Amino acid sequence: MTFPYDRARLDALVADVEARLANVERTARAASQVRMRSRGLSDADLAEISRHANSPGAPRELKELARRVDAGELSWRDVASGRAADDEGVQRALRTGVPDLQRAYTAILEGDDPEDVVTSGRPRAVRDDEDGPGEFTEDAW
């Protein structure tokens, strides 16, 4: 009995499949070597968190957490790493900013630059020379 397919064509198909599998293996090896960009929060990042937590505009729960950090009960690194995740005060403080954190996390996952995400979360400073809504100047007419 003869083989119903052209042997040369079958060999070419097998070679193509083997080449594609080899490419998948090379890609998988290369992907396993990729490291995440972030190594966690820097000392400057933690200082910015502390500055915000101690600012007048911070939520009461975050100010209370900052007081505990300043007293040495825990550190911002404990909070950031999740080691203090079971602490009720940490949970209360984090709940006050969860919607903003979720928005930022989603934006970073979607590829937005972390610096842009941080900047977009800050309110725009209003300059004294800007016309606000409902304020008209002579040249507005």
C-alpha positions as protocol buffer text, in pm:
chain_id: "A"
residue {
  index: 1
  type: MET
  ca { x: 0 y: 0 z: 0 }
}
residue {
  index: 2
  type: THR
  ca { x: 129 y: 344 z: -87 }
}
residue {
  index: 3
  type: PHE
  ca { x: 121 y: 650 z: 140 }
}
residue {
  index: 4
  type: PRO
  ca { x: -165 y: 877 z: 23 }
}
residue {
  index: 5
  type: TYR
  ca { x: 27 y: 1207 z: 83 }
}
residue {
  index: 6
  type: ASP
  ca { x: 324 y: 1352 z: -92 }
}
residue {
  index: 7
  type: ARG
  ca { x: 620 y: 1262 z: 130 }
}
residue {
  index: 8
  type: ALA
  ca { x: 805 y: 1587 z: 52 }
}
residue {
  index: 9
  type: ARG
  ca { x: 500 y: 1795 z: 149 }
}
residue {
  index: 10
  type: LEU
  ca { x: 455 y: 1601 z: 473 }
}
residue {
  index: 11
  type: ASP
  ca { x: 824 y: 1648 z: 561 }
}
residue {
  index: 12
  type: ALA
  ca { x: 790 y: 2023 z: 497 }
}
residue {
  index: 13
  type: LEU
  ca { x: 484 y: 2044 z: 726 }
}
residue {
  index: 14
  type: VAL
  ca { x: 663 y: 1853 z: 1002 }
}
residue {
  index: 15
  type: ALA
  ca { x: 970 y: 2078 z: 966 }
}
residue {
  index: 16
  type: ASP
  ca { x: 746 y: 2387 z: 988 }
}
residue {
  index: 17
  type: VAL
  ca { x: 581 y: 2260 z: 1309 }
}
residue {
  index: 18
  type: GLU
  ca { x: 920 y: 2177 z: 1462 }
}
residue {
  index: 19
  type: ALA
  ca { x: 1055 y: 2524 z: 1373 }
}
residue {
  index: 20
  type: ARG
  ca { x: 751 y: 2689 z: 1532 }
}
residue {
  index: 21
  type: LEU
  ca { x: 789 y: 2479 z: 1848 }
}
residue {
  index: 22
  type: ALA
  ca { x: 1157 y: 2572 z: 1868 }
}
residue {
  index: 23
  type: ASN
  ca { x: 1058 y: 2939 z: 1838 }
}
residue {
  index: 24
  type: VAL
  ca { x: 803 y: 2899 z: 2119 }
}
residue {
  index: 25
  type: GLU
  ca { x: 1071 y: 2741 z: 2340 }
}
residue {
  index: 26
  type: ARG
  ca { x: 1316 y: 3026 z: 2263 }
}
residue {
  index: 27
  type: THR
  ca { x: 1047 y: 3283 z: 2340 }
}
residue {
  index: 28
  type: ALA
  ca { x: 956 y: 3109 z: 2666 }
}
residue {
  index: 29
  type: ARG
  ca { x: 1323 y: 3103 z: 2774 }
}
residue {
  index: 30
  type: ALA
  ca { x: 1360 y: 3473 z: 2690 }
}
residue {
  index: 31
  type: ALA
  ca { x: 1039 y: 3558 z: 2877 }
}
residue {
  index: 32
  type: SER
  ca { x: 1159 y: 3373 z: 3186 }
}
residue {
  index: 33
  type: GLN
  ca { x: 1463 y: 3603 z: 3194 }
}
residue {
  index: 34
  type: VAL
  ca { x: 1256 y: 3921 z: 3200 }
}
residue {
  index: 35
  type: ARG
  ca { x: 1250 y: 4091 z: 3536 }
}
residue {
  index: 36
  type: MET
  ca { x: 987 y: 4328 z: 3664 }
}
residue {
  index: 37
  type: ARG
  ca { x: 1084 y: 4695 z: 3635 }
}
residue {
  index: 38
  type: SER
  ca { x: 992 y: 4785 z: 3989 }
}
residue {
  index: 39
  type: ARG
  ca { x: 1184 y: 4659 z: 4287 }
}
residue {
  index: 40
  type: GLY
  ca { x: 931 y: 4804 z: 4525 }
}
residue {
  index: 41
  type: LEU
  ca { x: 909 y: 5146 z: 4677 }
}
residue {
  index: 42
  type: SER
  ca { x: 1223 y: 5353 z: 4717 }
}
residue {
  index: 43
  type: ASP
  ca { x: 1310 y: 5550 z: 5028 }
}
residue {
  index: 44
  type: ALA
  ca { x: 1202 y: 5863 z: 4838 }
}
residue {
  index: 45
  type: ASP
  ca { x: 864 y: 5700 z: 4765 }
}
residue {
  index: 46
  type: LEU
  ca { x: 819 y: 5614 z: 5131 }
}
residue {
  index: 47
  type: ALA
  ca { x: 916 y: 5969 z: 5232 }
}
residue {
  index: 48
  type: GLU
  ca { x: 648 y: 6101 z: 4991 }
}
residue {
  index: 49
  type: ILE
  ca { x: 390 y: 5869 z: 5147 }
}
residue {
  index: 50
  type: SER
  ca { x: 486 y: 5993 z: 5492 }
}
residue {
  index: 51
  type: ARG
  ca { x: 472 y: 6356 z: 5377 }
}
residue {
  index: 52
  type: HIS
  ca { x: 123 y: 6304 z: 5236 }
}
residue {
  index: 53
  type: ALA
  ca { x: 1 y: 6112 z: 5541 }
}
residue {
  index: 54
  type: ASN
  ca { x: 115 y: 6396 z: 5768 }
}
residue {
  index: 55
  type: SER
  ca { x: -30 y: 6670 z: 5545 }
}
residue {
  index: 56
  type: PRO
  ca { x: -335 y: 6871 z: 5651 }
}
residue {
  index: 57
  type: GLY
  ca { x: -544 y: 6727 z: 5367 }
}
residue {
  index: 58
  type: ALA
  ca { x: -486 y: 6362 z: 5459 }
}
residue {
  index: 59
  type: PRO
  ca { x: -783 y: 6161 z: 5587 }
}
residue {
  index: 60
  type: ARG
  ca { x: -806 y: 6117 z: 5964 }
}
residue {
  index: 61
  type: GLU
  ca { x: -739 y: 5741 z: 5935 }
}
residue {
  index: 62
  type: LEU
  ca { x: -421 y: 5802 z: 5738 }
}
residue {
  index: 63
  type: LYS
  ca { x: -303 y: 6063 z: 5988 }
}
residue {
  index: 64
  type: GLU
  ca { x: -357 y: 5811 z: 6268 }
}
residue {
  index: 65
  type: LEU
  ca { x: -149 y: 5556 z: 6077 }
}
residue {
  index: 66
  type: ALA
  ca { x: 123 y: 5817 z: 6024 }
}
residue {
  index: 67
  type: ARG
  ca { x: 125 y: 5885 z: 6400 }
}
residue {
  index: 68
  type: ARG
  ca { x: 178 y: 5513 z: 6465 }
}
residue {
  index: 69
  type: VAL
  ca { x: 458 y: 5497 z: 6207 }
}
residue {
  index: 70
  type: ASP
  ca { x: 623 y: 5804 z: 6363 }
}
residue {
  index: 71
  type: ALA
  ca { x: 593 y: 5637 z: 6706 }
}
residue {
  index: 72
  type: GLY
  ca { x: 777 y: 5331 z: 6571 }
}
residue {
  index: 73
  type: GLU
  ca { x: 488 y: 5083 z: 6604 }
}
residue {
  index: 74
  type: LEU
  ca { x: 533 y: 4990 z: 6238 }
}
residue {
  index: 75
  type: SER
  ca { x: 699 y: 5131 z: 5927 }
}
residue {
  index: 76
  type: TRP
  ca { x: 578 y: 5250 z: 5590 }
}
residue {
  index: 77
  type: ARG
  ca { x: 775 y: 4961 z: 5442 }
}
residue {
  index: 78
  type: ASP
  ca { x: 567 y: 4721 z: 5659 }
}
residue {
  index: 79
  type: VAL
  ca { x: 252 y: 4881 z: 5518 }
}
residue {
  index: 80
  type: ALA
  ca { x: 375 y: 4885 z: 5157 }
}
residue {
  index: 81
  type: SER
  ca { x: 498 y: 4525 z: 5164 }
}
residue {
  index: 82
  type: GLY
  ca { x: 176 y: 4390 z: 5312 }
}
residue {
  index: 83
  type: ARG
  ca { x: 337 y: 4271 z: 5636 }
}
residue {
  index: 84
  type: ALA
  ca { x: 97 y: 4495 z: 5827 }
}
residue {
  index: 85
  type: ALA
  ca { x: -207 y: 4406 z: 5617 }
}
residue {
  index: 86
  type: ASP
  ca { x: -388 y: 4241 z: 5910 }
}
residue {
  index: 87
  type: ASP
  ca { x: -363 y: 4553 z: 6125 }
}
residue {
  index: 88
  type: GLU
  ca { x: -703 y: 4723 z: 6167 }
}
residue {
  index: 89
  type: GLY
  ca { x: -553 y: 5073 z: 6158 }
}
residue {
  index: 90
  type: VAL
  ca { x: -373 y: 4996 z: 5833 }
}
residue {
  index: 91
  type: GLN
  ca { x: -693 y: 4857 z: 5684 }
}
residue {
  index: 92
  type: ARG
  ca { x: -892 y: 5166 z: 5789 }
}
residue {
  index: 93
  type: ALA
  ca { x: -629 y: 5399 z: 5642 }
}
residue {
  index: 94
  type: LEU
  ca { x: -607 y: 5206 z: 5317 }
}
residue {
  index: 95
  type: ARG
  ca { x: -985 y: 5195 z: 5277 }
}
residue {
  index: 96
  type: THR
  ca { x: -993 y: 5574 z: 5258 }
}
residue {
  index: 97
  type: GLY
  ca { x: -783 y: 5567 z: 4941 }
}
residue {
  index: 98
  type: VAL
  ca { x: -880 y: 5235 z: 4783 }
}
residue {
  index: 99
  type: PRO
  ca { x: -1077 y: 5385 z: 4490 }
}
residue {
  index: 100
  type: ASP
  ca { x: -779 y: 5604 z: 4397 }
}
residue {
  index: 101
  type: LEU
  ca { x: -539 y: 5314 z: 4443 }
}
residue {
  index: 102
  type: GLN
  ca { x: -752 y: 5090 z: 4222 }
}
residue {
  index: 103
  type: ARG
  ca { x: -760 y: 5358 z: 3952 }
}
residue {
  index: 104
  type: ALA
  ca { x: -383 y: 5401 z: 3972 }
}
residue {
  index: 105
  type: TYR
  ca { x: -319 y: 5025 z: 3975 }
}
residue {
  index: 106
  type: THR
  ca { x: -539 y: 4976 z: 3668 }
}
residue {
  index: 107
  type: ALA
  ca { x: -367 y: 5261 z: 3485 }
}
residue {
  index: 108
  type: ILE
  ca { x: -23 y: 5115 z: 3557 }
}
residue {
  index: 109
  type: LEU
  ca { x: -136 y: 4769 z: 3443 }
}
residue {
  index: 110
  type: GLU
  ca { x: -262 y: 4928 z: 3122 }
}
residue {
  index: 111
  type: GLY
  ca { x: 88 y: 5062 z: 3059 }
}
residue {
  index: 112
  type: ASP
  ca { x: 63 y: 5419 z: 3183 }
}
residue {
  index: 113
  type: ASP
  ca { x: 387 y: 5565 z: 3315 }
}
residue {
  index: 114
  type: PRO
  ca { x: 380 y: 5548 z: 3699 }
}
residue {
  index: 115
  type: GLU
  ca { x: 501 y: 5909 z: 3723 }
}
residue {
  index: 116
  type: ASP
  ca { x: 210 y: 6022 z: 3502 }
}
residue {
  index: 117
  type: VAL
  ca { x: -31 y: 5823 z: 3718 }
}
residue {
  index: 118
  type: VAL
  ca { x: 99 y: 5990 z: 4033 }
}
residue {
  index: 119
  type: THR
  ca { x: 87 y: 6334 z: 3876 }
}
residue {
  index: 120
  type: SER
  ca { x: -268 y: 6283 z: 3745 }
}
residue {
  index: 121
  type: GLY
  ca { x: -385 y: 6212 z: 4099 }
}
residue {
  index: 122
  type: ARG
  ca { x: -279 y: 6553 z: 4223 }
}
residue {
  index: 123
  type: PRO
  ca { x: -520 y: 6842 z: 4190 }
}
residue {
  index: 124
  type: ARG
  ca { x: -418 y: 7110 z: 3943 }
}
residue {
  index: 125
  type: ALA
  ca { x: -289 y: 7420 z: 4113 }
}
residue {
  index: 126
  type: VAL
  ca { x: -504 y: 7722 z: 4036 }
}
residue {
  index: 127
  type: ARG
  ca { x: -308 y: 8037 z: 3969 }
}
residue {
  index: 128
  type: ASP
  ca { x: -437 y: 8373 z: 4089 }
}
residue {
  index: 129
  type: ASP
  ca { x: -425 y: 8515 z: 3737 }
}
residue {
  index: 130
  type: GLU
  ca { x: -661 y: 8252 z: 3593 }
}
residue {
  index: 131
  type: ASP
  ca { x: -1023 y: 8332 z: 3532 }
}
residue {
  index: 132
  type: GLY
  ca { x: -1242 y: 8089 z: 3718 }
}
residue {
  index: 133
  type: PRO
  ca { x: -1582 y: 7973 z: 3597 }
}
residue {
  index: 134
  type: GLY
  ca { x: -1830 y: 8253 z: 3611 }
}
residue {
  index: 135
  type: GLU
  ca { x: -1558 y: 8514 z: 3636 }
}
residue {
  index: 136
  type: PHE
  ca { x: -1546 y: 8744 z: 3339 }
}
residue {
  index: 137
  type: THR
  ca { x: -1288 y: 8994 z: 3243 }
}
residue {
  index: 138
  type: GLU
  ca { x: -1326 y: 9290 z: 3016 }
}
residue {
  index: 139
  type: ASP
  ca { x: -1165 y: 9105 z: 2725 }
}
residue {
  index: 140
  type: ALA
  ca { x: -1403 y: 8810 z: 2759 }
}
residue {
  index: 141
  type: TRP
  ca { x: -1671 y: 8996 z: 2560 }
}
